[in-house]
């Protein structure tokens, strides 16, 4: 698999556009403000829910990491790893998990687990 070419290193939307239907899920992480070496797991989301403006409304500003995964590889019992994109969103961070009025949830039954 060839990595997506992009105009900027943090072009999440461009990378998702490049992979199209090959990307099945995006695993999101946000860098913690109180400990820059720690990342908070935000959940697994369908690619169509990962536009920057949508992420900004849901989670606020900060430094993020998105891991892109494709089809399930039965023999290896894991999803195909496509690539990781680091990006930043301007503005103050929002607390997570969001309240019930946010209107979305993690794709995974396990959901967010806090910090890693």
N, C-alpha and C positions, 0 to 999 in steps of 0.2 A: 504494500500500500504506500503510495506517495503522499507525503505530507502536503497539506494545502499551502499554496503560495498566497501571500497576503501583502498588502501595502504596509501594514504596521504589525509589529510583534503582538499587539494586544487586540487584534481584530477578530473578536469572537464571532460576530455576526457573519463576517466574510468566510471564516473557517466553516461554520455551520452550513452556509450556502454552498461551499465547495463540496462538502460530503453529501449534502442532500439527504436522500433516504437511507444512505449507509449508516448515518449516525442515528441510533435508536434511543439513546439516553445520555443526559449530561449530568454528571455528578458535580455539585457545586460546593465550594469551600470559601470562607471569608477569613482573612487574616485578622486576628484579635488585636484590638487597640491597646489593651493592657499588657500584652506579651507578643511582640512582633514575630517571635519564633513559633507561635502556636496558631493553628487554623481551626475554625469552627465548621463542622459539617452542616450544610444547609439542606441536604437531601438530593434525591435523584429526580430529574425533571425531563419531560419530553423537550426536544430541541425547539419546538415552536413556542415554548414558554420561556425562552432564554434571550429575548430581545433585551438590549441594554436598558431601555426605558422601563420595561416591565420589571427587570431586576432591581432598578433604582427605586421604584415604587414599593416593591416588596421588602427589600433588605437595606435600602439606603446606600450611602457612599462607602467607599473603602477599597481595599485591595482584595481581589478575588482570584480563584483558581477554578478552572472548569476542566474536568477530565471527560473526554468524549469516548463513548463506547458504541460498538456496532452489534452485529448479530451474536447470538449465543453459539459458542463452539462446543458442540456436544462432547466430542472426544476429550477436550481439555477441561470441560466443566467450568467454563468461564465465558464472559463476554469478550469479543474482540476489542482490544484497546486501540483506539485510533490516534489520539494525541492529547496533550495538555496545553491549555491556553491560559496565560496569566494576564489579567487586565485590571484596570482601576475604574471606579465610578466616582465622580465628584460629589461632594456633599457629606453631611453627617451620617453615621451608621444608624440603622434602626435596630431595635432589639429583636431577637428571634428566639422562640417561634412567634409569628405574628398572631394577633387575636383572631377569633372566629370570623370576623367580618372580612378577612383578607380574600376569601373565596378561592383558595387553592390548597393543595396538600402534596406531600411527597408521593412519588409513584411507588416507592418501596413500602412494603408493609411494615418494615422496621422503622422507617422515619428517621428524623434527625437524632443524633446521639450525643450532642453537645460538642465538646472540644476534643481535638486530637493533638 
